[in-house]
Amino acid sequence: MKLIKQLKLSTFQVIISLIFLNTEISFAQNKKINLKDWEGSYIGVGVSNSSSKTEIRDTTPANDHYALNNGTKDKNQDKIIFKIGYLEELNNNILLGIELNKYSNIKTESLNTKQQLEYMYDAGFDKTRLHLEDIFSLDLRVGTVLENQYDFLNNTMIYGKVGITTLRSATRSHETGKESGVYDDHVGQSKARHYGSTVGIGVEKKLSVFDDSKLNNNTSISLEYVMMNFNKKTSGSDSAGDEQPSVGNSQYSVKPKINNLMLTINYKFSDNTLGLKNLIK
């Protein structure tokens, strides 16, 4: 199943790359810009190369999971992203919009140290599992459309974005690797909801590869880079052994950070606008 998912994702990336390469000289050739083509509501789907770095710390000095304090849990992955948004020209070729993004979950599990622990028991390794789920961002976009003598740059929107973001983290730390098999002792777990900020830049280009002019005006491809920083949350509990339900005083602080490089295909499904430009006249 995992191999099938990877093949599907790889196929999708190849298709997107071929579209980009085969239409590079066809993007809105010599077309005078019309900002009405950019205004309205849109949806998008694409691939996000996500690089996450999550700091996890055991805040209790006497806890067995001291190895957590030696580094971070890192993960690089290529996953699907979905977006829905709205864009409208305010004045003088300045476009303002709002966008909701849904990112794929991030899951990783690894040893906290390569050094074997030998304290009070034999052949144990300290391991932590991290899940980052329900990742959303709500962003404000501000952009301008270029009118340029070069075909590739003409009718291209460059933009910046800032916003708020949230995700849910879950960790599970335990010792494993005893000769008799998996050895779960002193299991530490935490769950928390995090909030943070997004900052990004991007470029978006109208596609002129269809016979239908409406499709050409409503379809675009975008490339953007977004940084997401989340607050640190401390939570969790400990079980004394064999995942017993007894709760100790141990707490775990978690602070995620995610950088995304995204390539998306977007389709504008509505030309209706709110008339925001009338409010600033």
C-alpha positions as CSV (number, residue, x, y, z in Angstrom):
1,M,0.0,0.0,0.0
2,K,2.8,2.4,0.9
3,L,4.6,1.6,-2.4
4,I,1.3,2.3,-4.3
5,K,1.0,5.7,-2.6
6,Q,4.6,6.6,-3.5
7,L,4.1,5.6,-7.1
8,K,0.9,7.7,-7.3
9,L,2.7,10.7,-5.9
10,S,5.7,10.2,-8.2
11,T,3.4,10.0,-11.2
12,F,1.6,13.2,-10.1
13,Q,4.9,15.0,-9.8
14,V,6.0,13.8,-13.3
15,I,2.8,15.0,-14.8
16,I,3.1,18.4,-13.2
17,S,6.7,18.7,-14.4
18,L,5.8,17.7,-18.0
19,I,3.0,20.3,-18.0
20,F,5.4,23.0,-16.9
21,L,8.1,22.1,-19.4
22,N,5.8,21.6,-22.3
23,T,4.0,24.9,-21.8
24,E,6.8,27.2,-20.8
25,I,6.7,29.1,-24.1
26,S,2.9,29.0,-24.3
27,F,2.2,30.9,-21.1
28,A,-0.1,33.8,-22.0
29,Q,2.1,34.8,-25.0
30,N,2.0,38.5,-25.8
31,K,-1.3,38.8,-24.0
32,K,-2.2,42.2,-22.4
33,I,-3.0,41.7,-18.8
34,N,-6.6,41.8,-17.6
35,L,-6.9,41.9,-13.9
36,K,-10.5,40.6,-14.1
37,D,-8.9,37.3,-15.1
38,W,-7.3,37.1,-11.6
39,E,-10.3,38.2,-9.5
40,G,-12.7,35.7,-7.9
41,S,-12.7,32.5,-5.9
42,Y,-10.5,29.6,-6.7
43,I,-9.4,26.1,-5.6
44,G,-6.0,24.4,-5.9
45,V,-4.3,21.1,-5.5
46,G,-0.6,20.3,-5.7
47,V,2.5,18.9,-4.2
48,S,4.3,20.3,-1.1
49,N,7.9,19.4,-0.3
50,S,7.7,19.8,3.5
51,S,10.8,20.0,5.7
52,S,9.8,19.8,9.4
53,K,12.1,20.3,12.5
54,T,10.4,19.6,15.8
55,E,12.1,20.2,19.2
56,I,10.9,17.8,21.9
57,R,12.2,18.2,25.4
58,D,11.6,16.2,28.6
59,T,11.1,18.9,31.2
60,T,11.6,16.5,34.2
61,P,15.4,16.1,35.0
62,A,14.8,12.7,36.7
63,N,13.0,11.2,33.8
64,D,14.5,8.3,31.8
65,H,13.9,10.0,28.5
66,Y,16.9,12.4,28.9
67,A,18.0,11.4,25.4
68,L,15.2,13.6,24.0
69,N,17.3,16.6,25.0
70,N,20.0,15.8,22.5
71,G,18.3,17.1,19.3
72,T,15.2,17.4,17.2
73,K,12.9,15.1,15.2
74,D,13.3,16.0,11.5
75,K,11.3,14.8,8.5
76,N,11.3,15.6,4.8
77,Q,8.4,14.5,2.6
78,D,6.5,15.2,-0.6
79,K,2.7,15.2,0.0
80,I,-0.5,16.6,-1.4
81,I,-1.8,20.1,-0.5
82,F,-5.2,21.6,-1.0
83,K,-6.2,25.2,-1.0
84,I,-9.3,27.4,-1.5
85,G,-9.1,31.2,-1.7
86,Y,-10.4,34.5,-2.9
87,L,-8.6,37.4,-4.8
88,E,-9.7,40.9,-5.7
89,E,-8.0,44.0,-7.2
90,L,-8.0,46.9,-4.8
91,N,-6.3,49.7,-6.8
92,N,-3.4,50.3,-9.2
93,N,-2.7,46.6,-9.9
94,I,-2.6,45.6,-6.3
95,L,-4.5,42.4,-5.5
96,L,-5.6,41.3,-2.1
97,G,-6.9,37.9,-1.1
98,I,-7.4,35.3,1.6
99,E,-6.5,31.7,1.3
100,L,-7.1,28.5,3.4
101,N,-4.5,25.7,3.0
102,K,-4.7,22.1,4.2
103,Y,-1.4,20.3,4.5
104,S,-0.8,16.5,4.8
105,N,0.1,15.0,8.1
106,I,3.7,14.4,9.1
107,K,4.7,11.2,10.9
108,T,8.1,10.1,12.0
109,E,9.7,7.7,14.6
110,S,13.4,7.3,15.4
111,L,15.9,6.6,18.1
112,N,16.8,9.6,20.3
113,T,20.4,8.5,20.5
114,K,22.5,5.8,18.9
115,Q,24.2,5.1,22.2
116,Q,22.7,2.1,24.0
117,L,21.3,2.9,27.5
118,E,22.6,0.7,30.3
119,Y,21.0,2.2,33.3
120,M,19.1,-0.3,35.5
121,Y,18.3,-2.6,32.6
122,D,19.9,-4.4,29.7
123,A,20.1,-3.4,26.0
124,G,17.5,-0.6,25.9
125,F,17.3,2.1,23.3
126,D,15.3,5.3,23.8
127,K,12.8,6.0,20.9
128,T,10.2,8.7,20.2
129,R,7.3,8.7,17.8
130,L,6.0,12.1,16.6
131,H,2.8,12.9,14.7
132,L,1.9,16.4,13.4
133,E,-1.7,16.4,12.2
134,D,-4.6,18.6,11.2
135,I,-2.2,21.2,9.7
136,F,-4.0,24.3,8.5
137,S,-3.1,27.9,7.6
138,L,-5.2,30.9,6.9
139,D,-3.2,33.4,4.9
140,L,-3.5,37.0,3.6
141,R,-2.1,37.4,0.0
142,V,-1.0,40.6,-1.5
143,G,0.3,40.6,-5.1
144,T,0.7,42.4,-8.4
145,V,0.5,41.3,-12.0
146,L,3.5,41.9,-14.3
147,E,3.1,43.3,-17.8
148,N,6.4,42.5,-19.4
149,Q,7.9,42.3,-22.9
150,Y,9.1,38.8,-22.2
151,D,6.5,36.2,-22.8
152,F,7.3,34.1,-19.8
153,L,7.1,37.0,-17.4
154,N,4.1,38.7,-19.0
155,N,0.8,38.3,-17.1
156,T,2.6,36.7,-14.1
157,M,1.5,37.5,-10.5
158,I,4.2,37.8,-7.8
159,Y,2.9,37.9,-4.2
160,G,3.7,37.7,-0.6
161,K,1.6,36.1,2.1
162,V,1.3,36.2,5.9
163,G,-1.1,34.4,8.2
164,I,-1.9,32.2,11.1
165,T,-1.4,28.4,11.3
166,T,-2.3,25.5,13.6
167,L,-1.6,21.9,14.0
168,R,-2.0,19.1,16.6
169,S,1.1,17.2,17.9
170,A,1.3,13.8,19.6
171,T,4.4,12.1,20.9
172,R,5.2,8.8,22.5
173,S,8.6,8.0,24.0
174,H,9.7,4.6,25.3
175,E,12.6,2.2,25.6
176,T,12.9,-0.6,23.1
177,G,15.3,-3.2,21.8
178,K,15.6,-5.7,24.7
179,E,16.7,-9.2,23.8
180,S,13.2,-10.6,24.4
181,G,11.7,-8.1,21.9
182,V,10.0,-4.7,22.3
183,Y,10.5,-3.4,25.8
184,D,8.1,-0.7,26.8
185,D,9.2,0.8,30.1
186,H,8.5,4.3,31.4
187,V,6.3,5.3,28.5
188,G,5.9,9.1,28.1
189,Q,3.2,10.6,26.0
190,S,2.0,14.1,25.1
191,K,-0.7,15.7,23.0
192,A,-1.2,19.4,22.3
193,R,-2.7,22.0,19.9
194,H,-0.2,24.5,18.6
195,Y,-0.7,27.9,16.9
196,G,1.8,30.0,15.0
197,S,2.5,32.2,12.0
198,T,3.1,31.8,8.3
199,V,5.3,33.9,6.0
200,G,5.8,33.2,2.3
201,I,6.4,34.4,-1.2
202,G,5.3,33.1,-4.5
203,V,4.8,33.4,-8.3
204,E,1.7,32.4,-10.2
205,K,1.2,32.1,-14.0
206,K,-1.8,31.8,-16.2
207,L,-1.9,28.7,-18.3
208,S,-2.5,29.2,-22.1
209,V,-2.5,25.6,-23.2
210,F,-6.2,24.9,-23.8
211,D,-8.4,25.6,-26.8
212,D,-11.0,27.1,-24.5
213,S,-10.2,30.7,-23.7
214,K,-12.2,30.5,-20.4
215,L,-10.1,27.6,-19.2
216,N,-7.0,29.6,-20.1
217,N,-8.2,32.6,-18.1
218,N,-9.3,30.5,-15.1
219,T,-6.4,28.0,-14.8
220,S,-3.0,28.9,-13.4
221,I,0.1,27.2,-11.9
222,S,1.9,28.6,-8.8
223,L,5.2,28.0,-7.1
224,E,5.6,29.3,-3.5
225,Y,7.8,29.0,-0.4
226,V,6.2,29.2,3.0
227,M,7.7,29.1,6.5
228,M,5.5,28.0,9.4
229,N,6.6,28.6,13.0
230,F,4.6,27.2,15.9
231,N,4.5,28.0,19.6
232,K,6.0,25.7,22.3
233,K,3.4,23.7,24.3
234,T,4.2,21.6,27.4
235,S,1.9,18.7,28.2
236,G,1.8,14.9,28.7
237,S,2.0,12.1,31.3
238,D,4.1,9.1,32.2
239,S,3.4,5.5,32.9
240,A,5.7,3.7,35.3
241,G,6.0,0.6,33.2
242,D,4.3,-1.6,30.6
243,E,2.1,1.3,29.6
244,Q,0.2,1.3,32.9
245,P,-2.4,4.0,33.2
246,S,-0.7,5.6,36.2
247,V,0.1,9.2,35.6
248,G,3.3,10.8,36.8
249,N,4.6,14.3,36.9
250,S,6.6,14.2,33.7
251,Q,5.9,16.8,31.0
252,Y,7.2,17.2,27.5
253,S,7.6,20.4,25.6
254,V,7.1,20.3,21.8
255,K,7.9,23.1,19.3
256,P,7.4,22.4,15.6
257,K,8.7,24.3,12.6
258,I,7.8,23.5,9.0
259,N,9.1,24.9,5.7
260,N,7.1,24.2,2.5
261,L,8.0,24.4,-1.2
262,M,4.7,24.1,-3.1
263,L,3.8,23.6,-6.7
264,T,0.0,23.8,-7.3
265,I,-2.5,23.9,-10.2
266,N,-5.3,26.4,-9.5
267,Y,-8.8,26.9,-11.0
268,K,-10.9,30.0,-10.6
269,F,-14.5,28.8,-10.3
270,S,-16.2,32.1,-9.7
271,D,-15.7,35.7,-11.0
272,N,-17.9,37.3,-8.4
273,T,-16.2,39.9,-6.2
274,L,-17.1,41.6,-2.9
275,G,-16.4,45.1,-4.2
276,L,-13.6,45.8,-1.7
277,K,-12.1,48.5,-3.9
278,N,-15.2,50.6,-3.3
279,L,-14.5,50.7,0.4
280,I,-11.1,52.5,0.0
281,K,-12.2,55.1,-2.6
